[in-house]
Amino acid sequence: MGRGVAGLRVATSPGWYADDPLTMPEITAGIERALGVLGGHGASVEEVTLPPYDVFNACGRVVFAAEAFAVHQDDLRRHPRSFGRYTYQRVMPGAGIAAADYLRALDVRQWLRRRLDETVFDRHDVLVTVCGQTTAARWSDFPENWPPPKLANDMQTIPFSVTGHPALSLPIGFAADGLPIGLQIVGRAHDEATVFRVAEVLEAELGERHRRPRLQDIDDTGGNS
């Protein structure tokens, strides 16, 4: 901490989100603004091409469902009503995942980790990318059953749960609807220190820790998630 970011090499991945019509323009602009801050502090910024986001997502969903069911299977059988509806509906499909599918997902996980290292972290110190494509959804946007529509479940955090790279979510401002937006800073394996270095600079320039969402943006259905 306190070392700044001069000389650091920063990768960015707009291909994951910038062309998606669901991504709020304020979020894309916020990330560009953050990259400008890092460049202004002496870091170099370069655009990279990552493996398709859908591959990370599919791999992560298989691993999550299989492992979550393995951990909770006894309680799911004996006390299913003790689980929240969404949790139950997300975990139960793990019962139908074959061992071959799970092992294949673990192979894909290793491949994705290697690809991320080769395309990003062999040449860059951190990756700056989107955290969520929109601001928080209202409770009324969520249906009774899982899964909710993409607009209400737009987080892009699963890739680094898959690969194990350290990732930090940092608020960087507010959208026009009065709700916060943020980005992710991702580092090399076991290099949390560099992630914190970058976050410190961005928080000093863009952070608004003492500001809160506007009350009029919280509706009568229970507020924003």
N, C-alpha and C positions, 0 to 999 in steps of 0.2 A: 504494500500500500504506500501511496505517496511517491511512487517512482514515475508516474506518468506513463504515456504510451508512445513516446518518441522512439522510432525505430521498429515498432511492432508491425507485423504484416497481418492485415485484416482481410478475410475473405467474406464475400456477400453472395447471397443465393436468390436473387429476385425471380428466377425461373420457377420457384416453388409457389409463389403467391402473386406476383405483380400483375400477371395476365388473367388471373382468376376473377371473374366479375363479382364474386362474393366478397372479395377483399375491399375493405373500406379505403378510399383514397387517402384519408388522413393517416392510416397506418403505413401505407407505402411512403407517403411524404415524411412521416415521423422517422422511419428507418433511414431514409436518405438524409434527413437532417442530422441524425446521430452519426452517420458515416462521415458527413462533412465536419462534424465536431472532432472526430478522431483524426481525420486528415489534417485539420487545423492544428492539432496538437502533435503533429509529426509522425503519425502512423501512415503506412501505405495501404491503400484499399484496392482490391482486385475482385472482379466478378468471377465466380467459378460455376461449373456445371456439376450438379450432384446427381446421384442415382434418383430415379423417379420417386416422388414422395409416396405414391401408392404402394410401392414395394415395401418401404419401411412400415407403412400402416398395416398392410396385410400380414407381414411377418409378426409384428407386435401383437396384433389381435389374436393370432393363433397361440403364441407363447403365453400371453396374458390369460386367455380363457382356459388353456390346459393346466397351467400352474395354479391359477386361482381355484379351479375346481378341485385339484389335488389337495390343496390346503384345507378347503372348506367342505369337502364332500360329506363327511359324517354329519356336520350340522345341517347341511342342505337337505339331507335325507330325514333327519330326526326332527329338525325345527325349522322348516322352510319359511314359516310365517315370521320368524325373527329377523329375516333379511328385508331390507327395503325392496320395493318392487323392481326398481331399475337394477339394483345390485344383483338380485336373484336372476333377472332376465339376462344380464350380461355374463354371469358366471356359469349358469347351467349348460350353455352350449359346449362348455369344455368337456362335458361327459361324452360327447359324440366325436371328439377329436381322436383319431387313431394314432398309435405310437409312431407309425411311419410319417404321418403328417407333422407331428410334433418334432421329430428328428430332422425332417426336411426344413422346418422353420428354423431350427437351431443352426443348420448349415447356412441358410440364407442370412441369418444374423451375423455369423462369422464373416461371410462375404461382404455384407454391408459395412461392417466395422473396418475391414481392410480397405474397401473402396473409399470410405470417408477419410481414412488416414492417407491414402495415396493421392486423392484428388484435392484434399484440403490441408491436412496437418503435416504432411511432409514438406510443405512450402509456406504454410501460414501458421501464425500463432493462435488465432481465434477465428471463429465463424460468427458473423452477425446475421441473424435471420428473424423471420416473423415468429411471434408467439401465438397470437390469435388473429384471425383474419377480420374479425369484427369486434365491437365492444360487447360487453356481457349481454346475453339474451334475457328477456323478461320471462318470469315463470310461465306466463301464458303461452309462450312459444314452445313449451315442452308438452308433448302429448302424454297420454296416460302410460303408454308402453314404450320400452326401448326398441329401436333407437330413435332419438329425436332427429329432426331434419338437420342437414349439414350446417345451416345458418345458426342453429342453436348449439352446435357442437363442433366448433371450427378450430379448436386448439391444434397447433402443429408441434406438440411437444413429444409425441411418441417416438420419433426417430432416435432420440438420444437416450431414451429409456431402452430402446433396442440395442444400441451400440455400446452404451455404458460411458459415453463421453460426458464430462461434467458440463452442466448447462444451468444458466442463471436467467431468470425472468426479471426484467427491469422496467418499471413504469417510466415513460418518457413524455407524458403529456396527456391531453384530453382531446377527444373528438368533439365534433359540433353538437352531439347529443348530450354533452356534459359528462360522459363516462370515460374512464381512463383507457389509454392504449399503452402497449409495451412492445418490447422486443426480447429476443433470446441472444445470449452470448454463450458460445460453446467453445470449449478448449480441448487440448490434447488430454489423453488419459492421464490422470493423476496430476494435472496441472491447473488445479483450481486457483492457484495464486495469480496466474496471468488473467484468468476470467475476472477476478476481483479487481485487478489493476484497471482493466478496461471499464468495468462497471463504475468504479470510483470516479473516473473522469466524466463519464456520461451522466452520472447522478449529480455531480457538481454543476454541470452545464444545463441539464434538461430536467432534473428531478423536481418533482412538486409534491414532496412527502406530506406537506401540511395542508394541501388542498383536498377537498372531498367532492364527490359527485353532487350535482345539484338535486335538491329534494324533488323538484318537479319531474325529474327523470325516473322516479320510483313510482310504480303504478299501484293500483288497489289490489292486484292479485298477489301481492307478497313481495314485490320489489324485484330487483335484478339479481341474477344468480351470481 
